[in-house]
Amino acid sequence: MDTQQVSAPSRAPSAGVVHINIRLTDGYTIISNQLSQHRSLSLLAIGLSTHIQSLPDGRRVGVKALAERFPESEVRIAAALRELEQHGFLRRTRVRAGGGKLATRTESYNHPEAVARGRERVRAAVPMAAPVVPAVPAAAPVAAAEPVLVAAAEPVRVPAPEPEPVRVAVLEPEPVRVAVLEPEPVRVAVLEPVPVRVAVPEPEPVPVPVDPVPGPRLVPTPTAPRKPRLPLPAPQQPTEALYAAAADLLAGLPKTAPLFLLSEEDVRGLVPGVAAWLERGARPDAVRAAITDDPPAPLRHPAKLLRHRLATLLPPPLPAAVPVVPLQNCDDCDRAFRSPVPGCCRGCRDARAYADEPGLISA
């Protein structure tokens, strides 16, 4: 008896909504389908009316209070409240509060049609109660004019206090109507046989084995010849400053990559390779990232991995610098010209050669 009862269709449909309902014993609000499935109300108005009906009596449900509770703006909330008033789910009136102030009283209805029918029954019952009251007169021998005066005064007093207690009593049987509307989920179960047809053709595109021929084996056999390992590079013009920078780079690897903690012997053996990288213009941070980035999951031999990456990822050497020919001043005309040795410019050299040739007549 303590287990929760779950009501669900015996055969769940493959498309559309499926209701998985658990019997609630506390913390719930009964909402009529007339509100939740209303054709003319917007989704915001339906949700706002559901929230208002779940609140206890006396809670403020003004536009500003709702705007602080929900992310919608005051304009949208005010429009939704006007929709609920238009369709009878909400009624707002101004009443006098203490101290001569006015307050807004909000009445939320979960079934406006039932409330309207109850009001009509109250209005129809008020005239029938009026003739019963004049039967009270105790003085029979009084003149005939006296009962007429009493009968005329009594109907005026009777209808005033009657409507309010009767209106409250009419609203009580509303939850009984909600239980009648519960068979609606049964209509969803009627749609179950329709989507089942979609599941039938799904096994057809199963023919996956198109090419039964196995692919080539990418793993080399144990007897296959291995590619010779590249030697560790070395700088073409080694210097003490270059080797010192390479040693500092290798010794500082654990600061950024804790897995690459090397021994002194490993650092001494890898210094020429790092020095070759630095000689070719690679920056220290670029060298550090290239040899330590993305190591294998179990790193067993960090020194061997560094040796392999220093040899295989070695950048190309820097292009040779183009020699710059210096500027010289001509000895004859004192003009500047480019030449590896001082002397005369081309114009002065041609003038000298022209003057030294014999047989030429000068002007």
Secondary structure as GFF3:
##gff-version 3
##sequence-region A 1 363
A	DSSP	beta_strand	6	7	.	.	.	ID=ss1
A	DSSP	beta_strand	21	22	.	.	.	ID=ss2
A	DSSP	alpha_helix	33	36	.	.	.	ID=ss3
A	DSSP	alpha_helix	43	54	.	.	.	ID=ss4
A	DSSP	alpha_helix	63	69	.	.	.	ID=ss5
A	DSSP	alpha_helix	74	86	.	.	.	ID=ss6
A	DSSP	beta_strand	90	96	.	.	.	ID=ss7
A	DSSP	three_ten_helix	98	100	.	.	.	ID=ss8
A	DSSP	beta_strand	102	108	.	.	.	ID=ss9
A	DSSP	alpha_helix	112	129	.	.	.	ID=ss10
A	DSSP	three_ten_helix	133	135	.	.	.	ID=ss11
A	DSSP	alpha_helix	145	157	.	.	.	ID=ss12
A	DSSP	alpha_helix	163	171	.	.	.	ID=ss13
A	DSSP	alpha_helix	174	180	.	.	.	ID=ss14
A	DSSP	alpha_helix	184	190	.	.	.	ID=ss15
A	DSSP	alpha_helix	196	199	.	.	.	ID=ss16
A	DSSP	alpha_helix	240	251	.	.	.	ID=ss17
A	DSSP	alpha_helix	253	256	.	.	.	ID=ss18
A	DSSP	alpha_helix	264	279	.	.	.	ID=ss19
A	DSSP	alpha_helix	284	292	.	.	.	ID=ss20
A	DSSP	alpha_helix	302	312	.	.	.	ID=ss21
A	DSSP	beta_strand	327	329	.	.	.	ID=ss22
A	DSSP	beta_strand	336	338	.	.	.	ID=ss23
A	DSSP	alpha_helix	346	356	.	.	.	ID=ss24
###
